């Protein structure tokens, strides 16, 4: 009966990938609040949204994680391009409409943003390596998100003016 709707296993596989991407867009990426102009607060809000998403759709995350980290090079060019465009548009959205006034005056704001980005990319890579062989649907992500928030607070202390670092 399944192949009544899908011509092949590959068609089913691609349908599932696209469906999971659509869920990710609707339930996480579209909810990124660009009205919050403080980059570190935006990251905190995003992490709360992402945790809710991971909790609600653990199997979709497990499936997409497997595809993105282990089989991305096996996807056709059209799907790879769609995923890469999604990553680029998400990145652009995250870093749009930022307020640099809370940054200390004695540091280069753009370089500080890059340091924040590199730090969190490194943290994400470390988590990816630690969790690589685990079933994503069985992981309690809350401690990792709490740790992430701790890093955000350290970044505020390092880069923000004193009155902004503790708000």
N, C-alpha and C positions, 0 to 999 in steps of 0.2 A: 504494500500500500504506500510505503514511503516513497518509492520510486515513481509513483503516479504523479507526485508533486515535484520531484527532483529527478533529473535524467541520470544523474550519477552521484557517487559519493562526493566527488569533487564539487558538484553543484550544491549539495547539502552543506558541505564544509564552508564554502564561500558565502552561502546564505547565512550561516551561523556567525561567521566573522562579521559580516555587514550588520546583522541584527545586534550583535554585542557592541559594535562601534556606535550604532544609532542610540542604544541605551546609554552608553558612556557620554555621548554628546548631550542627550536630553537630561540625564540625571546628574551630570557632573559639570561638563565643560560649559554648557549654556547657563549654568548657575554661578559662574565666576562673576563676582560683583566688582565691576570696574568703577563704581561710584566711590568705593573705598580707595582713597588716593594714597594712603600709607602702604607702601609695598610690604612691610612686615606684617601689618594687620591683615592685608589682603591674603598673604600666605597663610596666616592663621585661620581666616575664614574659609579659605580653600581647603585647608587640611580637615576642618570640621565637615565640610561638604563631602570631601573624598572619603572620610571615615564612614559617614552615613551611607555613601554609595557602596563601599566595600562590604559593609554589613548587610545591605539589602540585596546585593547581587554577587555573592562570593563565587558562584560557579562561572558567571560571565567573566569575572576578573581572572579566575584560574585559567579559563580557556584563552582569553586574550593574552595573559601573561605568557602562557606556553607558546602561543603563536608569535608574539613580538620578540621574545627573548631566545627562542630555540628554532623557530621555523620561518622567520621573516624573509630570509633569502629564497625560500621556496615558493613564496607568493608570486602571483603574476604581477607584471609591471603596473597595471592599472590599479590594483589594490595597494601595492607598495606606494604608489604616487598619492593615492587618497590618504593613506595613513600619514605619510610625510607632510602633506599639505595640512592635515588636521593638527599635527604637532606644531607646524610653523604658525598657523593661525592662533592656536592656543597660546603659544609663546608670545606672539604679538599682543594678544588680549591681556595677558598677565602683566606685561610691561607698558601698557598704554595708560594715559591719564594719571601719571604719578605726580605726587607733590614732594618736591625735594627740600622744602623749607624745614623739615624736622631734622635733616642731616646736619651734623656739625659743620661749621663754616670752614674749618681747617682741613677738610678732606675733599677730594674730588668725588662728587656724587655719582658720576657715571662709573668710576672705578669701584666705588663702594657697592653699587648695584651688581657689578660683575663679580665681586668677591662673594656677595650673597648668593648669586646664581651658581657660581662654582662650588661653593660650600654645599648647597643643597643638591646639586648634581652628584657630588661626591658622596653625600649621605645616601641618596637614592641608589647609587651604584653599590655602596657597601651593603645596603639592605637587600638589594637584588642578589648579590653574591651570597649573603647569609641565608636567604630564603629560597634560593634557586631550586633546590631539590624537594621542597616541601609542597604539599597540597595547599594552594592559596585559600581554599574554602575552609580550611581547618585552623587557620592562623588567627590568633587574637591580635589585631592590629593596634589596639588602643595603647599599649605601652610604647610602641614605635611613634605614634602620633604625640604622645605626651613628651617623649624625648625630643621630637621635632620642635614642639612649642618651647622647650627649654633652650634649644639652639636659637630660636627667634628672639628670646629675651636676652641672650648673650649678644646677639647682633645689635639689638637696640642699645644696649649699654656701650658697645664699641662705636657705633656709627651715629647715634642720635644725640642731639643736644640733651643736657641733663634733665630738663623738665619733660622732655618727650620720652626719654628712656624708661621712665618708671610709670608711665600712664597706661 
